Each structure stands twice: as structure tokens, then as C-alpha cells.
């Protein structure tokens, strides 16, 4: 297996609910249960049973076939997902001291994400229930703005753009939203920590980009603890 295949297989094998992780990766690759079942020559109901954790955790052979199916099906479509995963993935060393990335074992809704971190909504409350998040990135706002290069920006997204950006060290909220405004790819949701009043321009940009903008008083560590316990 190459590094991507090993990463997917390892995450499934180590998960407490392997089926939920299988579902996450299938959805990330944009493969339907029917497509996957046809490639594996099994029933779609079997796929559904695995993803619903109604079957025993899959063995090594099943995991290997599952991962190979996702890779092959994506290659048949031009390898877009594979390229994006390789482009977006940063090593621990690359993440450094000013951002950290975590993916969820199973996606959560924008509404649940906001509830978990005790967030208040500054812009676009009606969009929260339309969002599915596969992970989040914690960012030191000042260091990201001053130190990250354009070529490194995609790596803030980890495995997918279906994620939340959580900014710390923010004075008004304007700077991070300006960065998002001019960036070629956008997060699905933005959280700003420890801010009593969000800058009007930041709110306006969030409305233009159709990105829910939230605020929370929780510390970075408390956010990490709550989200990592999902």
C-alpha cells in the first residue's frame, strides 16, 4: 500500500466504530454505496450494515479491498480526490506551532458543532443545518496571516474542505475573514475565539461567502477536548 492507502486502512483498523470511519472515507471519495457494492461484488445492504456498525468490525482483507476500491474508483474518474488529499495533507512537522488539524471519525452537523463549543452565531444562522463537517483546524490568527505562504494554505484543510476553521489571537475578526475572502478555497464554517464584538466587515464577508461565522469564549484546549471526545 502507498501512504494514503495505509492512512485510510490504519484509521479504519484503529477505530472503535470501524463502520463509521468507512462511511466517512466513502463519502469523502464521493462514492455511493451502490457503486462500492458493485465494485466489491457484494450487496449494498452489506455496505450499509458495515457502515451502521451492525456487523462485526471488518478484518484486514475486507479493509484492504475497501480501500483499494475507493482508490481505483477515484482513479477511473481522474484521481481528483487523491490529488486533493495529497495536496491538503500536512505532516505534524509542517503544522508547526500555529495550526493543528483533526478529522472526525464520523461527520457532524454545523448545528451540533456549534452546540458542542457553546458558540454564538454572528452570521448566517440559517446555513448551519445545511453543513456537514468532517474535521476542524485550530489556527493562531496572527501567525497564519504573517507566516503562512500561499502554497501552504491548502494544507490547513487536512483531508477535506468540509471543515471548520477556529481562529485564536483575534482582535476584531476582520483579518482572518479577509484572508478567507481572497483565498481560492474556503472552509465551511469559521469560529472566532474570545471576541465580544465581531467587526462589521468580517460579518459582511461571511454573508457574501455564505459561511456561518461563530464566536465562542472557550479556550483552545477546551475546544480541543470537547471536539476530540466526539
Steps between C-alpha positions, in 0.01 A plus 500: 500500500613858445482757781143610424369144495686423822355808663140408410544134595670589826228744602232237436690225680565714809151648528257398775223513240668388178179524299462872574853563373431294186195716436701818549763398245240377251325838519830688473571312178148571372423132445146372553420179683370355174822584312713353774288186526518445124879530498539267800236260363297505819156638585440864585328382818828343611672836456219663696533244781873564531455879501222475756726288722247217482769253394814398681800722432645414159816294477819595324388345172175695487670826594761449229233435236298800619797738478605363161146553371498868602841563342413317177161666457659842551776420250231411246358851550833675457643468854358836614443391860842337525670815373307717744581275794868510415490877450307572818684266733763653727742306716521567874828682438341722237212588730747655738391720787235712332244251372384149576264276308259229608252296300189346656443125481147581389369834369288730718253774411575869531225525763660230717846655455371838623327339796809304606721810519231725656509732199298810422410566137620829351401435137296258291313302768272347235790320336614305804262209452607459135866439589672168563847528655770236465753676723638827633822702496618707798695807387703773663361788296804729517753233410290365214459846351866596543682171441308263277575508127233468227634156408450379858142629535331186357666290769289676763211287374640159586314234304203713392357851467189381688640633827492786750777754552538608864703821540676611820695823564239713323435867579198579279444203269572705190844363404415127491184566299692715251744212453210262438340747260803507269593132538415258216345243736283568803410318823134414555486676835710753694531537877667795674606465862478751784338784309214703645416690182577385147613756243221601259720434196570147627126439527445644152768273349344198672164593349648544151686168521199327660714371788348478850709714737500402867661626820586309815652581839651155540878467509687317227565208734135475605390504135752228423385285790131532414543433128744213553243328721248476217 
